[in-house]
Every structure is written in structure tokens, then in C-alpha cells.
Amino acid sequence: MRPWILSETNYTQVKDCEYSIAVLPMGATEPHNLHLPYGTDTFQADAIGSRVCEAAWNRGAKVVMLPAIPYGTETNQAKCRLSMNVNPSTLGYVIKDLVDSLNGHGIHKLVILNSHGGNEFKPLLRELNGRTPVQMFLCDWFRGITADVQKEIFDDAGDHAGEMETALGLAFFNDFVLKHDDGSIVADDGAVNATRFDAINNGWVSITRAWHLLTTNTGSGNPHPATAEKGERLMQVIVDRLSTFLVELAESPIDECFPF
């Protein structure tokens, strides 16, 4: 039993524990090239969240990881078989209800640990700012917290089911990664198609990308250079950085100037 994971712990532990921070992992259900499982984003969020909370707990922070939400916004992958979509507004209502629950239980700090690029939660944080006593924070682990080390660890981290996500899969849910008899992964090279517009291809203009037109088998980024060791290196960076933040957050009182 790990007392920092709500789904594993029990009322004997919870009723007397003064948790100060909740961590909400957000995943998705969607294909990841030919080799990674549909639950990749959720497995990643759970693996990262559990290790981050453990490290923070061991340093004295009373954190609790809520059960991961395994659905995300999949409008880009609407034509990719069994991508399970939950619209942004619906996700927002779910999180609002959970925030209300946390407030009712006296937990006023929430970190959303997002593992799916299709989930955009910054507008929700803006909407709820000042409307709830719960102070909300967002960590998209595949963006800012690891941006500076991705080029050190990976040949090319990739966008979706590429080297970075595959490395985490090999390290932390290897049994679900499809492989050939020789141990190599069953995947294409993750090449993507350009649009007909230079402005979009150069990143000057953004669109909602139709994934079935962008990719061959839903992968964006070459997964083949991935190794479990690279996934473990990335995980250590995330755990070190995010657990330190949780410890500092737990120690910081909420006052009229918080978080400044």
C-alpha cells in the first residue's frame, strides 16, 4: 500500500492524513503507431505521477495522486479507429467537479499532470482563477519540464509515439509494446505528410491536424532509436524536478500574495 496513491490506500490511512496537495494525472485513449498501446498516455501519466509523488512524500510532502483520467480530447484522431474522444468542455466540467471535491476536503493545491498533447488546460486554469480556493498548477511533462534535456537524451523526441514516448514505454510498460521475434518494435518510421501551405509547414500558422491525413499509422516521429535506458533517464529528470516543486508547494502557505 502506497499512501500517496489514493486508489491503493484505504480509509484508515486517509481519514487522519492531512494531505496538502493533490496530483491529477490526465491521459488519453488513442493509437500510438503500431507498437504502443492505446493507453500509452495514461500509463505514462500514472508512471510519472506515482514516482513523483513517492519522491515528494519521502521528503515530507503530504501529496495524494488521484486516479488517472484515461480519456482526452481526440478530435484530431476522430477517424483513427477507437480513438475515444472527450471534448475540452466536458473535461473542464469533470475537473471543475473534482476541484469542488478537493475544496470540500480541505485540499487547496492541485497539480494537473497532463500526458496528452490534445489536452489544453491553460484556459481552464484561467477560467477558475479566483473562483475557487483551490490553487491550480499545470505540468505538461512533455513540454517545459523536459524541453531542455530532450535533445540531450534523444536523437529526435518526436511528436506522437516517437522516440521519447517509445523509450518510456520500453522502460515502464514494456509488456504492452509490440515487438518482432528479434525484439525490435513493430512500427513504421513515423513520417508525416506536409500540408499544401508553407505557412503551416513552417509553424507560422497553426491548425487542428487531421491525424489520418498527417500520418501513415498514427505515429509522428521515428521510434526506432528508443531504448529503455533513455526512458529511465528522462523519468529521473521529471521526478527530480517535479517532486522538488511539490515539496516547495507543500511548504508554501496560501496567502494574499500566493504564489509570489
ABEGO torsion letter per residue (X at the ends): XBAABAAABBAAAAAABBBABBBBBBBBBBBBEAABBAAAAAAAAAAAAAAAAAAAAAAGBBBBBBBBBABBBAAAAAABBGBBBBBAAAAAAAAAAAAAAAAAAGBABBBBBBABAABBAAAAAAAABGABABBBBBBBAABAAAAAAAAAABABAEABGBAAAAAAAAAABAAABBBBAAGBBBBBAGBBBBBABAAAAAGABBBBBBAAAABAAGBBEBAAABBAAAAAAAAAAAAAAAAAAAAAAAABBBBAAOAX
